Amino acid sequence: MSVWWRQLWWRAGLICGALCYTHVGYSASGYPQRPIRMVVGLPAGGSTDVMGRIVATRLGERLGQPVVVDNRPGANGIIGITVAVQSQPDGHTLVMAAGSWGTIGTLYKLPFDLQRDLAAVAFVGTSPYVLVVQSVLPVKNMAELVAYAKAHPGQLNYAASTPGSLQRLAGELLKRNSGIDMLYVPYKGTGAVIPDLLGGRLDAAIDNVLVMAPFIRKGQLRGIGVTSIKRSVVFPELPTLAETGVPNFNAVGWFGLFTQAKTPQPIVDRLNLEVSGLLRESAVRDRLLAQGAEPQPGSAQDLRAHLAREIETWRKVIVEAGIKAD
């Protein structure tokens, strides 16, 4: 190659490098440049949507640009995730993750890789479930439930939502870890479960602790234990399942924010700083707790590691239980 050509290539490389540096620097320093879209892959009104809207309002105020929730329900959240994966990597599209992210990769053939195509931004919170039984069932704790189930094989049932839901998978994990058998009865939502529990047509159910707490306090249902490692701040008087006979049992709903994988790191860092900051504000914390969610401010690495653990944990449960997609 001639000297003239070498000089031309050298100058072109300098110009390209300068342009790329300027673009990334501008993206980080001038962010956000317009309203931010927060995709929620589930219908409006559900827990993931509510969490998203609480965070979006305050995040927009902290960033100086509106954060608009964009509901894209369908295919167990896959449609909404696809929108985020295909978005521009500039931090102006976020997606709210839910507990189902730990299951969908095993249950469905996805058009993306959650861990490769999205960048973790910030943990938002966790929401434990609670195992309840109808009040006439003669059991008061997990040890008594195990003894009763073994004395009456094949007679107990439990309700949860769709086959791939964390509530249902928590039931399968409970059966496996405690050595009991209960028949799974699918329901489309908690609203249909409650009347059948109160009427004695169901023996047990696993659902959100906030939803079940009023019925437990009134004595209409009996709380056996929450599914988290630690007691719930929403209902602290209720023991964990681990305390009552199922060591190390842990199955909780969770929420977190992700963005397109190629988003510049300074933008991801800025978003993590703002989300973690707002989760420490008492007003935001109180609103999340009122919805049964416990704020979990932390690093992007915390969220990425949590997703990896969830995928591995629930893959084993799904495969061993032979669970199939809807």
Backbone bond lengths (Angstrom), bond angles and torsions (degrees), N, CA, C in turn:
res aa  C-N    CA-C-N  psi(-1)  N-CA   C-N-CA  omega(-1)  CA-C   N-CA-C  phi
1 M - - - 1.473 - - 1.528 108.41 -
2 S 1.326 117.07 134.05 1.454 121.58 -177.77 1.518 111.33 -69.76
3 V 1.330 115.91 162.68 1.467 121.17 177.87 1.512 110.23 -59.95
4 W 1.346 116.12 -39.54 1.473 120.41 -178.89 1.527 111.10 -60.25
5 W 1.353 116.53 -43.63 1.457 120.56 -179.63 1.522 111.68 -68.50
6 R 1.367 116.15 -38.11 1.464 119.30 178.56 1.528 110.75 -63.05
7 Q 1.335 116.42 -40.70 1.463 119.53 178.64 1.525 111.14 -65.80
8 L 1.344 116.37 -38.33 1.462 120.61 -179.83 1.524 110.40 -64.37
9 W 1.336 117.01 -46.17 1.472 120.36 179.41 1.520 111.57 -63.77
10 W 1.372 115.82 -37.74 1.470 120.36 -179.45 1.530 110.19 -64.33
11 R 1.326 116.53 -44.04 1.468 120.49 -179.81 1.535 111.55 -67.54
12 A 1.341 115.65 -39.10 1.467 119.17 178.57 1.525 110.41 -63.38
13 G 1.355 115.95 -39.01 1.459 119.32 178.09 1.516 111.68 -64.20
14 L 1.330 116.94 -39.98 1.463 119.99 178.68 1.528 111.20 -62.99
15 I 1.332 115.91 -43.31 1.468 120.29 -179.32 1.516 110.55 -64.40
16 C 1.339 116.55 -45.23 1.466 120.73 -179.61 1.526 110.73 -61.89
17 G 1.344 115.36 -44.21 1.461 119.31 179.51 1.511 111.84 -62.25
18 A 1.339 115.86 -40.74 1.463 119.51 179.82 1.518 111.27 -65.07
19 L 1.345 116.12 -40.46 1.459 119.97 179.11 1.519 110.82 -64.49
20 C 1.334 116.02 -44.38 1.463 119.05 -179.56 1.520 110.85 -64.08
21 Y 1.337 116.78 -40.91 1.466 120.23 179.95 1.515 110.28 -64.19
22 T 1.329 115.14 -42.29 1.463 119.20 -179.35 1.514 110.92 -63.93
23 H 1.354 117.50 -40.27 1.465 121.15 -178.71 1.525 111.06 -63.47
24 V 1.347 116.13 -47.77 1.454 119.56 -178.91 1.519 110.84 -65.96
25 G 1.351 116.03 -43.89 1.454 119.28 -179.96 1.512 111.61 -61.31
26 Y 1.338 116.40 -41.49 1.462 120.08 179.75 1.514 110.83 -66.63
27 S 1.352 116.42 -39.64 1.451 120.21 179.85 1.519 110.95 -61.01
28 A 1.329 115.89 -38.78 1.455 119.47 -177.43 1.524 111.92 -77.78
29 S 1.329 116.84 -44.93 1.465 119.75 -174.57 1.523 112.28 -77.49
30 G 1.322 117.62 -32.14 1.456 119.73 -177.13 1.509 114.74 -95.51
31 Y 1.315 117.08 4.78 1.467 121.76 -176.19 1.515 110.61 -75.92
32 P 1.349 117.50 142.74 1.479 127.81 -9.76 1.527 111.31 -85.10
33 Q 1.306 116.50 149.03 1.461 122.00 -177.59 1.520 112.77 -97.21
34 R 1.332 117.79 -11.06 1.464 122.91 -177.76 1.529 108.41 -159.20
35 P 1.326 118.65 174.92 1.475 120.07 178.27 1.522 112.07 -56.09
36 I 1.307 115.73 147.73 1.460 122.90 -178.91 1.525 108.96 -102.80
37 R 1.309 115.45 138.36 1.463 120.91 176.93 1.522 109.54 -99.34
38 M 1.338 116.07 128.79 1.456 121.15 174.04 1.529 108.00 -110.25
39 V 1.312 116.86 107.37 1.452 121.98 -178.20 1.531 109.76 -80.37
40 V 1.322 115.51 132.33 1.467 121.99 173.46 1.520 106.45 -121.34
41 G 1.311 116.10 116.10 1.467 120.34 -174.51 1.512 114.46 -82.60
42 L 1.318 116.83 23.97 1.459 122.52 -179.42 1.526 108.89 -136.68
43 P 1.335 118.22 162.32 1.467 120.15 -175.45 1.529 113.24 -64.20
44 A 1.318 114.96 158.01 1.458 121.26 175.49 1.523 109.85 -64.09
45 G 1.328 116.28 143.02 1.450 120.84 176.74 1.503 115.18 99.49
46 G 1.336 117.34 -18.91 1.453 120.45 178.50 1.520 111.14 -78.51
47 S 1.329 116.49 174.55 1.460 120.26 -175.30 1.532 112.43 -63.16
48 T 1.335 117.85 -39.17 1.458 120.17 179.67 1.521 110.74 -65.71
49 D 1.318 116.71 -40.37 1.457 121.61 177.75 1.528 110.70 -64.40
50 V 1.316 117.13 -43.73 1.467 121.07 179.64 1.520 110.51 -62.34
51 M 1.337 117.10 -45.21 1.464 120.66 177.29 1.525 110.64 -58.69
52 G 1.332 115.09 -44.83 1.456 119.77 -179.34 1.511 112.74 -60.48
53 R 1.306 117.41 -42.35 1.461 120.68 -177.70 1.531 112.17 -70.36
54 I 1.328 116.86 -35.65 1.462 119.24 176.82 1.530 110.02 -62.85
55 V 1.330 116.14 -46.49 1.459 120.64 -179.52 1.524 111.05 -68.66
56 A 1.337 116.98 -41.51 1.465 120.79 -176.08 1.526 112.13 -60.32
57 T 1.307 117.22 -42.45 1.463 120.36 -177.79 1.519 111.59 -59.92
58 R 1.325 115.90 -50.85 1.469 119.46 -176.68 1.523 111.76 -74.31
59 L 1.329 117.82 -35.24 1.457 120.53 178.61 1.516 110.63 -62.66
60 G 1.336 116.67 -40.86 1.454 120.02 177.49 1.518 112.12 -61.01
61 E 1.315 116.16 -39.40 1.465 119.96 178.72 1.526 111.09 -66.17
62 R 1.296 116.91 -38.38 1.465 120.36 -179.03 1.528 112.24 -73.13
63 L 1.333 116.91 -32.61 1.464 120.98 -178.47 1.528 113.32 -88.00
64 G 1.328 116.88 -18.41 1.455 119.89 -179.05 1.510 114.17 82.77
65 Q 1.323 117.19 12.54 1.468 123.20 175.63 1.523 107.72 -138.94
66 P 1.350 118.11 143.50 1.470 119.36 179.10 1.527 111.38 -61.98
67 V 1.326 115.90 143.54 1.461 121.99 171.02 1.522 106.14 -112.06
68 V 1.327 115.74 112.07 1.458 122.37 -171.64 1.528 110.15 -102.92
69 V 1.323 116.69 123.68 1.466 120.92 177.93 1.524 109.54 -75.86
70 D 1.317 115.53 129.62 1.466 123.12 -179.24 1.527 108.43 -120.52
71 N 1.332 116.75 99.95 1.464 120.84 -179.55 1.518 110.61 -75.74
72 R 1.335 116.04 123.23 1.467 122.74 177.12 1.526 108.99 -127.97
73 P 1.350 117.42 68.36 1.461 120.09 -175.36 1.533 112.04 -71.11
74 G 1.314 114.30 157.55 1.464 119.53 175.17 1.510 111.94 132.76
75 A 1.324 115.56 145.13 1.466 123.44 174.27 1.530 111.46 56.19
76 N 1.342 116.15 42.89 1.469 121.09 177.44 1.528 112.95 55.46
77 G 1.331 115.69 37.99 1.458 120.88 176.57 1.507 114.87 90.70
78 I 1.330 117.58 -7.35 1.464 121.08 -174.63 1.525 111.76 -66.22
79 I 1.329 117.62 -35.11 1.468 120.74 -179.95 1.524 110.01 -62.99
80 G 1.314 116.79 -46.62 1.456 120.16 -179.91 1.518 112.60 -64.56
81 I 1.324 116.90 -40.50 1.464 120.30 179.00 1.520 110.46 -62.87
82 T 1.325 116.40 -40.23 1.467 120.76 179.57 1.523 111.06 -60.37
83 V 1.322 116.97 -39.09 1.469 120.80 177.23 1.525 110.19 -57.83
84 A 1.324 116.81 -45.34 1.465 120.73 -179.23 1.522 111.72 -67.65
85 V 1.331 116.81 -41.96 1.461 120.96 -179.70 1.526 111.00 -60.82
86 Q 1.326 117.18 -37.19 1.465 122.14 -177.21 1.522 113.44 -88.84
87 S 1.322 118.84 2.11 1.465 122.10 -177.74 1.525 111.45 -78.27
88 Q 1.328 116.23 167.18 1.454 121.39 176.16 1.529 109.63 -68.07
89 P 1.317 118.15 138.46 1.471 120.78 -178.05 1.530 112.46 -81.78
90 D 1.329 115.40 63.46 1.457 119.12 -176.38 1.527 113.23 -127.17
91 G 1.335 116.93 9.39 1.453 120.16 177.16 1.508 115.08 80.45
92 H 1.337 117.55 4.45 1.460 119.95 -179.42 1.533 112.20 -94.95
93 T 1.332 117.16 2.45 1.461 121.77 171.70 1.518 108.60 -131.13
94 L 1.314 115.33 120.85 1.456 122.53 175.83 1.524 108.34 -115.21
95 V 1.308 116.56 162.64 1.467 120.34 175.21 1.520 108.17 -137.34
96 M 1.335 115.52 134.51 1.455 121.20 179.78 1.526 109.79 -87.34
97 A 1.310 115.94 118.44 1.465 121.67 178.91 1.517 110.53 -83.93
98 A 1.318 115.59 151.01 1.464 122.03 175.99 1.524 108.63 -130.40
99 G 1.321 116.52 172.32 1.453 121.19 -176.98 1.514 114.64 -56.66
100 S 1.334 117.37 -26.63 1.470 120.67 -179.69 1.526 112.36 -64.21
101 W 1.333 117.41 -16.17 1.468 120.01 178.03 1.528 111.05 -61.80
102 G 1.303 117.27 -24.33 1.451 119.96 178.74 1.514 113.65 -78.28
103 T 1.341 117.77 -8.87 1.465 121.51 -174.69 1.527 113.85 -117.02
104 I 1.331 118.02 -29.43 1.465 119.37 -168.26 1.524 113.23 -65.83
105 G 1.335 116.65 -29.77 1.463 118.47 -179.76 1.517 112.94 -68.10
106 T 1.323 117.10 -24.44 1.464 121.10 177.27 1.520 111.38 -88.28
107 L 1.321 116.17 -34.97 1.465 120.46 -175.77 1.528 113.27 -82.90
108 Y 1.336 117.16 -26.40 1.461 120.47 -174.42 1.527 110.68 -131.62
109 K 1.315 115.57 157.84 1.454 121.04 171.34 1.522 106.86 -88.31
110 L 1.309 117.18 110.53 1.460 121.87 -173.02 1.532 111.72 -91.75
111 P 1.340 116.54 148.59 1.465 120.41 176.18 1.527 112.18 -84.46
112 F 1.310 117.79 15.81 1.463 122.51 -178.41 1.527 107.70 -156.63
113 D 1.315 115.58 172.55 1.461 122.59 174.87 1.526 107.07 -118.11
114 L 1.326 116.50 114.75 1.464 120.47 -175.70 1.522 112.17 -55.85
115 Q 1.305 117.05 -40.71 1.460 120.48 -175.02 1.520 113.09 -82.64
116 R 1.311 117.71 -19.74 1.458 120.82 -179.00 1.526 112.51 -99.03
117 D 1.325 117.72 -37.47 1.461 121.51 -170.31 1.521 114.28 -95.93
118 L 1.329 117.44 -3.04 1.462 120.83 177.80 1.523 109.70 -131.21
119 A 1.321 115.38 145.84 1.459 121.76 176.76 1.525 109.55 -102.56
120 A 1.312 116.38 130.20 1.463 120.54 175.84 1.521 109.22 -66.83
121 V 1.318 116.11 137.14 1.467 121.61 179.49 1.524 110.59 -109.74
122 A 1.324 117.26 -59.90 1.455 119.88 -176.24 1.521 111.16 -162.10
123 F 1.312 115.72 138.54 1.455 121.80 169.85 1.524 107.87 -67.45
124 V 1.327 117.74 143.89 1.460 121.83 176.13 1.528 110.67 -109.59
125 G 1.314 118.03 -53.58 1.457 118.61 -178.72 1.506 112.79 -177.19
126 T 1.313 115.18 174.58 1.455 122.47 176.30 1.518 109.24 -124.94
127 S 1.323 116.38 156.44 1.455 121.03 -178.90 1.530 108.54 -140.23
128 P 1.329 117.64 100.81 1.462 119.74 -177.15 1.518 112.50 -70.85
129 Y 1.299 115.18 156.90 1.448 122.19 174.30 1.524 108.50 -102.30
130 V 1.312 115.94 170.60 1.455 121.09 177.09 1.521 109.19 -134.54
131 L 1.319 115.56 140.75 1.462 121.66 174.21 1.516 107.56 -91.66
132 V 1.333 116.44 122.34 1.463 121.31 178.10 1.527 109.40 -122.20
133 V 1.319 115.48 155.72 1.461 120.88 174.53 1.522 108.40 -129.22
134 Q 1.313 116.25 157.69 1.465 119.52 176.23 1.530 109.12 -63.89
135 S 1.324 115.59 147.69 1.465 120.46 -169.97 1.530 114.27 -65.19
136 V 1.343 117.94 -22.77 1.476 118.94 -178.77 1.524 112.29 -84.82
137 L 1.330 117.70 -9.55 1.462 119.33 178.19 1.531 108.15 -70.38
138 P 1.328 119.08 128.29 1.467 121.64 -172.99 1.525 114.08 -79.25
139 V 1.330 116.77 55.91 1.467 121.22 177.51 1.523 108.41 -137.72
140 K 1.332 116.24 141.31 1.457 120.98 -178.43 1.523 113.36 -119.70
141 N 1.317 117.14 -11.41 1.459 121.07 179.33 1.522 109.02 -152.64
142 M 1.338 115.99 178.87 1.457 119.92 -174.38 1.517 111.82 -67.59
143 A 1.328 117.48 -37.15 1.464 119.83 179.68 1.528 110.75 -61.37
144 E 1.331 116.37 -41.08 1.464 120.21 179.32 1.527 111.15 -70.61
145 L 1.345 116.48 -34.55 1.464 119.67 177.19 1.525 110.65 -65.44
146 V 1.328 116.96 -41.58 1.462 121.00 178.84 1.531 109.77 -62.47
147 A 1.336 115.78 -45.25 1.470 119.32 -179.82 1.521 111.34 -63.46
148 Y 1.315 116.77 -41.10 1.468 121.01 -179.48 1.532 110.19 -66.28
149 A 1.345 116.32 -44.11 1.467 119.95 -178.94 1.524 111.18 -62.68
150 K 1.323 117.36 -38.52 1.461 120.45 -179.54 1.525 111.66 -73.06
151 A 1.347 115.62 -27.67 1.468 119.53 177.77 1.522 111.89 -80.58
152 H 1.347 115.95 -17.77 1.467 121.28 -179.99 1.536 108.84 -129.58
153 P 1.322 117.90 65.41 1.470 121.14 -175.31 1.529 112.68 -59.44
154 G 1.352 114.23 133.00 1.454 120.02 176.29 1.511 115.63 76.39
155 Q 1.340 118.31 5.02 1.464 120.17 -175.82 1.525 114.15 -100.30
156 L 1.322 117.79 -19.50 1.465 120.40 -177.92 1.524 110.90 -90.86
157 N 1.331 115.84 147.42 1.465 120.54 173.61 1.520 109.50 -131.14
158 Y 1.314 115.24 163.19 1.464 120.18 175.75 1.521 109.23 -142.23
159 A 1.317 115.36 151.64 1.460 120.98 -177.75 1.518 110.70 -110.85
160 A 1.296 114.92 148.09 1.463 123.21 171.73 1.516 105.86 -159.56
161 S 1.324 116.09 174.10 1.468 118.41 -179.54 1.525 109.78 -79.62
162 T 1.303 118.14 -151.28 1.463 123.31 -167.59 1.535 113.41 -52.81
163 P 1.331 117.72 156.22 1.464 121.52 -174.89 1.526 115.33 -51.85
164 G 1.321 117.66 -34.71 1.458 119.97 -178.17 1.513 114.58 -90.55
165 S 1.321 118.26 3.91 1.466 120.85 -177.29 1.529 110.31 -72.30
166 L 1.327 115.45 155.51 1.458 119.22 178.43 1.525 111.51 -65.76
167 Q 1.353 116.54 -30.63 1.462 118.47 177.36 1.526 110.65 -60.99
168 R 1.329 116.06 -46.17 1.459 119.73 -179.88 1.541 110.30 -65.21
169 L 1.343 115.80 -43.24 1.453 119.48 -179.06 1.527 111.95 -67.05
170 A 1.340 115.62 -32.36 1.466 119.01 174.69 1.523 109.95 -62.49
171 G 1.330 116.94 -37.57 1.456 121.00 176.64 1.513 112.05 -63.99
172 E 1.325 116.54 -41.14 1.460 120.50 179.07 1.525 110.87 -67.73
173 L 1.340 116.26 -39.05 1.463 120.15 177.30 1.524 110.38 -64.96
174 L 1.331 116.06 -39.51 1.463 121.15 178.04 1.532 110.55 -62.34
175 K 1.306 116.80 -45.18 1.465 120.79 179.12 1.530 110.71 -60.39
176 R 1.313 115.65 -43.98 1.458 120.33 -177.72 1.532 111.63 -66.95
177 N 1.344 116.65 -43.31 1.463 120.55 -175.18 1.528 113.46 -77.58
178 S 1.330 116.66 -23.19 1.465 119.69 -177.87 1.527 112.62 -103.36
179 G 1.333 116.63 -10.91 1.454 120.37 177.48 1.515 114.73 75.16
180 I 1.354 116.64 26.80 1.464 119.85 179.14 1.519 109.88 -114.67
181 D 1.319 115.33 167.18 1.458 120.57 178.30 1.521 109.45 -123.37
182 M 1.323 116.29 125.53 1.462 122.22 173.90 1.516 108.17 -133.37
183 L 1.306 116.83 141.55 1.453 121.76 -179.61 1.529 109.81 -79.56
184 Y 1.316 116.38 127.94 1.463 121.44 177.71 1.528 110.05 -80.66
185 V 1.343 116.14 128.81 1.464 122.06 177.15 1.527 107.88 -116.99
186 P 1.340 118.38 112.48 1.470 120.06 -176.84 1.520 112.76 -75.35
187 Y 1.313 115.43 141.29 1.465 122.71 174.40 1.522 108.44 -132.18
188 K 1.321 116.22 157.33 1.464 120.31 179.67 1.519 112.71 -84.55
189 G 1.318 117.55 -14.38 1.449 119.53 179.74 1.514 111.80 -177.62
190 T 1.332 114.89 167.18 1.463 120.43 -178.14 1.518 112.31 -63.11
191 G 1.330 116.69 -32.43 1.462 120.41 -177.94 1.510 113.04 -56.98
192 A 1.312 116.70 -32.46 1.474 120.28 178.65 1.518 112.10 -85.67
193 V 1.317 117.50 -23.08 1.464 121.38 -177.84 1.521 111.22 -72.99
194 I 1.328 117.11 -44.38 1.469 121.90 -173.22 1.530 112.86 -55.50
195 P 1.340 119.89 -51.37 1.469 118.80 -179.59 1.524 113.62 -58.84
196 D 1.330 117.17 -37.55 1.463 119.85 -179.62 1.525 111.94 -71.94
197 L 1.327 116.88 -31.62 1.458 120.23 174.27 1.526 110.75 -67.95
198 L 1.332 115.64 -48.08 1.462 120.36 -178.49 1.526 111.32 -65.63
199 G 1.328 116.42 -30.70 1.460 120.75 -179.50 1.517 113.90 -85.91
200 G 1.333 117.28 -1.87 1.461 120.08 177.63 1.512 114.87 81.79
201 R 1.331 117.14 9.13 1.472 119.74 179.36 1.532 111.75 -83.52
202 L 1.324 115.66 -14.32 1.459 122.10 174.42 1.517 108.93 -122.49
203 D 1.323 115.86 148.50 1.464 119.69 178.55 1.522 112.28 -89.73
204 A 1.334 117.01 -39.35 1.459 120.12 -173.33 1.524 110.17 -151.55
205 A 1.326 114.85 166.21 1.460 120.60 176.86 1.516 109.07 -156.96
206 I 1.323 115.34 155.51 1.461 122.23 174.72 1.526 106.79 -123.73
207 D 1.324 115.86 120.27 1.467 119.00 -178.64 1.518 109.78 -157.12
208 N 1.329 115.12 -178.68 1.463 121.60 -175.99 1.522 111.86 -56.83
209 V 1.329 116.33 134.28 1.466 120.92 -177.24 1.518 112.09 -62.62
210 L 1.335 117.31 -34.94 1.460 120.06 -179.51 1.526 111.01 -66.33
211 V 1.328 117.21 -38.46 1.461 121.96 -179.46 1.523 110.90 -67.58
212 M 1.319 116.87 -40.96 1.457 121.21 -174.69 1.532 113.79 -84.12
213 A 1.321 117.61 -21.54 1.467 121.23 -174.25 1.535 114.04 -54.31
214 P 1.342 120.55 -45.61 1.475 119.33 -179.31 1.526 113.52 -60.14
215 F 1.326 117.03 -37.53 1.468 120.71 -179.58 1.529 110.96 -71.97
216 I 1.338 116.09 -32.40 1.457 119.66 177.51 1.528 109.62 -69.69
217 R 1.316 116.67 -44.37 1.467 120.77 -177.79 1.536 111.61 -64.74
218 K 1.326 116.84 -31.80 1.468 120.46 179.59 1.526 112.32 -83.31
219 G 1.332 117.44 -5.19 1.455 120.87 -179.56 1.511 113.97 80.54
220 Q 1.337 116.94 8.78 1.462 119.98 179.77 1.525 112.03 -77.46
221 L 1.340 116.27 -27.83 1.448 122.86 174.37 1.526 108.04 -131.83
222 R 1.309 116.65 156.96 1.457 119.72 179.49 1.525 109.33 -110.00
223 G 1.318 116.38 122.22 1.454 121.15 178.14 1.518 110.50 -81.28
224 I 1.323 116.42 123.67 1.456 121.23 178.63 1.524 110.39 -89.08
225 G 1.328 116.98 -40.68 1.465 120.10 178.68 1.508 111.66 171.35
226 V 1.334 115.59 156.61 1.459 120.75 176.24 1.519 109.12 -85.66
227 T 1.318 116.22 156.82 1.460 121.27 -171.92 1.521 114.16 -89.12
228 S 1.327 117.59 -2.03 1.462 121.06 -179.14 1.527 111.30 -88.49
229 I 1.330 115.76 165.42 1.462 120.92 177.90 1.526 110.67 -67.17
230 K 1.349 115.92 -40.92 1.462 121.30 179.44 1.520 109.65 -102.86
231 R 1.296 116.62 157.06 1.456 120.58 176.24 1.536 109.97 -63.86
232 S 1.303 115.44 150.04 1.456 121.14 -178.54 1.528 110.42 -76.65
233 V 1.331 116.38 135.97 1.467 119.47 175.99 1.525 110.38 -70.94
234 V 1.323 117.03 -18.39 1.459 121.27 177.67 1.526 111.12 -74.16
235 F 1.332 116.38 -34.96 1.466 121.57 -176.95 1.536 108.03 -141.66
236 P 1.338 117.85 69.08 1.467 121.38 -170.48 1.523 115.04 -67.02
237 E 1.324 117.60 -20.48 1.461 119.26 -179.40 1.532 112.94 -75.00
238 L 1.330 117.12 -12.73 1.459 120.96 -179.29 1.526 109.58 -88.18
239 P 1.333 118.63 127.36 1.471 120.54 -178.99 1.522 111.63 -70.72
240 T 1.304 115.60 165.85 1.460 120.58 172.89 1.527 108.66 -84.49
241 L 1.319 116.36 159.74 1.466 119.88 175.98 1.524 110.34 -63.83
242 A 1.343 115.42 -31.74 1.458 118.85 177.76 1.523 110.93 -63.14
243 E 1.336 116.68 -36.82 1.465 120.79 178.40 1.522 112.05 -67.42
244 T 1.313 116.29 -29.22 1.472 119.64 -172.60 1.526 113.74 -104.69
245 G 1.336 116.80 18.64 1.455 116.78 171.11 1.506 118.48 127.95
246 V 1.344 119.34 -0.43 1.474 120.87 177.78 1.525 107.92 -122.16
247 P 1.322 118.87 86.92 1.473 122.56 -174.46 1.532 113.25 -55.22
248 N 1.336 115.47 137.09 1.476 123.31 173.81 1.528 113.98 61.89
249 F 1.326 117.59 18.37 1.459 119.23 178.93 1.523 109.44 -70.55
250 N 1.321 116.50 130.72 1.460 120.62 -178.49 1.520 109.61 -151.26
251 A 1.321 116.85 115.76 1.467 122.09 177.85 1.523 107.71 -151.17
252 V 1.321 116.64 104.41 1.459 119.96 -176.67 1.525 110.79 -131.79
253 G 1.324 115.36 149.32 1.448 119.57 169.79 1.516 108.75 -72.32
254 W 1.317 117.24 154.67 1.463 119.67 -178.91 1.523 110.33 -150.71
255 F 1.322 115.28 161.49 1.461 122.13 -177.86 1.530 108.76 -138.70
256 G 1.328 116.09 141.67 1.463 120.51 178.37 1.511 110.79 -159.83
257 L 1.311 116.43 162.62 1.461 121.78 -179.49 1.521 111.04 -107.71
258 F 1.339 115.00 136.01 1.455 122.72 176.10 1.523 108.76 -127.90
259 T 1.337 115.94 165.52 1.456 121.40 174.69 1.525 108.75 -145.01
260 Q 1.306 116.67 176.88 1.466 121.15 -177.71 1.538 110.17 -58.40
261 A 1.312 116.25 139.15 1.467 121.41 -169.20 1.524 113.97 -60.29
262 K 1.324 118.74 -30.40 1.463 121.48 -175.27 1.528 113.12 -91.18
263 T 1.308 116.86 9.71 1.467 120.52 177.73 1.527 109.51 -61.07
264 P 1.348 118.61 133.56 1.467 120.66 -179.94 1.525 112.39 -54.36
265 Q 1.319 116.16 138.50 1.463 121.14 -176.39 1.529 113.61 -58.02
266 P 1.343 119.27 -38.37 1.467 118.33 178.37 1.532 113.09 -58.90
267 I 1.334 117.87 -32.49 1.461 121.10 177.82 1.525 109.93 -71.78
268 V 1.329 116.69 -42.53 1.461 120.24 177.55 1.527 109.63 -60.56
269 D 1.325 116.08 -42.41 1.463 120.37 -179.93 1.521 111.29 -63.48
270 R 1.330 116.34 -40.51 1.469 119.90 179.42 1.537 110.30 -64.29
271 L 1.311 116.35 -43.84 1.457 120.24 179.24 1.524 111.31 -62.97
272 N 1.329 116.71 -42.64 1.459 119.66 178.82 1.524 110.98 -61.69
273 L 1.324 116.01 -41.81 1.462 120.68 179.35 1.524 110.97 -59.60
274 E 1.338 116.88 -45.17 1.459 120.87 -176.69 1.532 111.68 -71.62
275 V 1.332 116.87 -42.69 1.473 119.19 -179.57 1.524 110.37 -66.33
276 S 1.333 116.79 -45.36 1.458 119.74 178.84 1.523 111.05 -61.50
277 G 1.333 115.78 -36.56 1.458 120.04 178.79 1.515 112.48 -66.29
278 L 1.324 117.53 -45.08 1.467 119.47 -177.28 1.527 111.30 -68.90
279 L 1.343 116.74 -28.98 1.466 119.37 178.96 1.528 112.10 -69.24
280 R 1.334 116.17 -18.72 1.465 120.50 177.84 1.531 112.24 -89.64
281 E 1.322 117.43 -5.91 1.462 120.86 177.93 1.529 109.30 -75.77
282 S 1.307 116.76 135.10 1.464 120.38 -174.92 1.521 112.42 -61.30
283 A 1.336 117.57 -37.57 1.462 120.48 -178.27 1.530 110.87 -64.75
284 V 1.326 116.75 -44.21 1.471 120.73 178.82 1.529 110.09 -68.03
285 R 1.307 115.96 -43.82 1.466 120.18 179.41 1.527 111.31 -57.58
286 D 1.331 116.32 -44.10 1.465 120.34 -179.50 1.525 111.41 -64.37
287 R 1.326 116.73 -38.28 1.464 119.84 179.86 1.528 111.10 -67.05
288 L 1.329 116.87 -39.50 1.461 120.18 178.58 1.526 111.01 -67.65
289 L 1.325 116.83 -42.64 1.455 120.33 178.98 1.524 111.24 -62.60
290 A 1.331 115.93 -35.67 1.466 119.93 178.27 1.522 111.91 -63.78
291 Q 1.330 116.72 -21.32 1.461 121.73 178.12 1.531 111.94 -96.90
292 G 1.331 116.77 4.92 1.456 120.17 179.05 1.509 114.39 85.91
293 A 1.339 117.27 10.51 1.465 120.97 -179.23 1.520 109.95 -107.58
294 E 1.310 116.57 139.12 1.454 121.98 178.78 1.529 108.99 -102.88
295 P 1.340 118.42 118.36 1.470 121.37 -177.91 1.526 111.56 -58.02
296 Q 1.338 115.70 142.17 1.460 121.27 -178.69 1.522 110.18 -135.27
297 P 1.335 118.32 68.11 1.466 118.46 177.56 1.525 110.49 -62.83
298 G 1.319 116.49 138.81 1.461 119.82 -178.98 1.508 110.62 -175.05
299 S 1.302 115.95 -175.21 1.460 121.31 -177.13 1.521 111.72 -81.66
300 A 1.326 115.09 164.90 1.466 120.14 174.87 1.526 110.09 -62.80
301 Q 1.332 116.20 -33.55 1.462 120.41 178.64 1.531 110.98 -63.94
302 D 1.329 116.53 -36.12 1.465 120.28 177.07 1.524 110.93 -59.40
303 L 1.331 115.38 -44.87 1.463 120.38 -179.00 1.518 111.26 -67.80
304 R 1.324 116.29 -42.43 1.463 119.45 179.95 1.528 110.96 -62.13
305 A 1.333 116.63 -42.28 1.460 120.46 179.05 1.522 111.01 -66.97
306 H 1.328 116.64 -36.97 1.468 120.00 179.33 1.519 110.77 -64.01
307 L 1.330 117.38 -44.18 1.462 120.45 178.95 1.526 110.51 -60.68
308 A 1.325 117.46 -42.46 1.467 120.66 -179.94 1.526 110.91 -61.70
309 R 1.337 116.76 -41.76 1.470 120.18 179.16 1.519 111.21 -66.01
310 E 1.329 116.45 -41.07 1.458 119.99 -179.34 1.523 111.36 -63.66
311 I 1.315 116.68 -42.99 1.464 120.49 179.80 1.527 110.40 -60.99
312 E 1.320 116.66 -44.28 1.461 120.85 -178.81 1.530 111.69 -68.48
313 T 1.327 116.88 -43.67 1.467 120.93 -179.07 1.513 111.70 -60.88
314 W 1.345 116.02 -50.11 1.458 119.09 -173.55 1.517 112.68 -79.64
315 R 1.328 117.35 -21.08 1.465 119.15 173.14 1.533 109.46 -61.66
316 K 1.312 116.68 -44.07 1.463 120.48 179.59 1.522 111.29 -62.81
317 V 1.330 116.59 -43.99 1.465 120.26 -179.18 1.525 110.64 -64.00
318 I 1.323 116.82 -45.43 1.460 121.42 -177.79 1.525 111.27 -62.93
319 V 1.326 116.09 -45.38 1.465 120.17 -178.83 1.522 111.14 -66.77
320 E 1.322 117.10 -46.80 1.469 120.44 -177.12 1.525 112.14 -67.77
321 A 1.357 116.81 -32.88 1.465 119.90 -179.70 1.527 111.45 -86.67
322 G 1.324 117.73 -8.28 1.456 121.20 -179.39 1.520 113.57 66.13
323 I 1.348 115.58 34.44 1.476 119.84 -177.26 1.522 109.30 -78.94
324 K 1.318 115.67 137.09 1.467 122.22 178.92 1.524 109.86 -115.29
325 A 1.329 115.93 159.17 1.457 120.78 177.31 1.523 110.16 -65.75
326 D 1.357 115.28 159.41 1.473 120.94 -179.71 1.524 110.16 -54.10
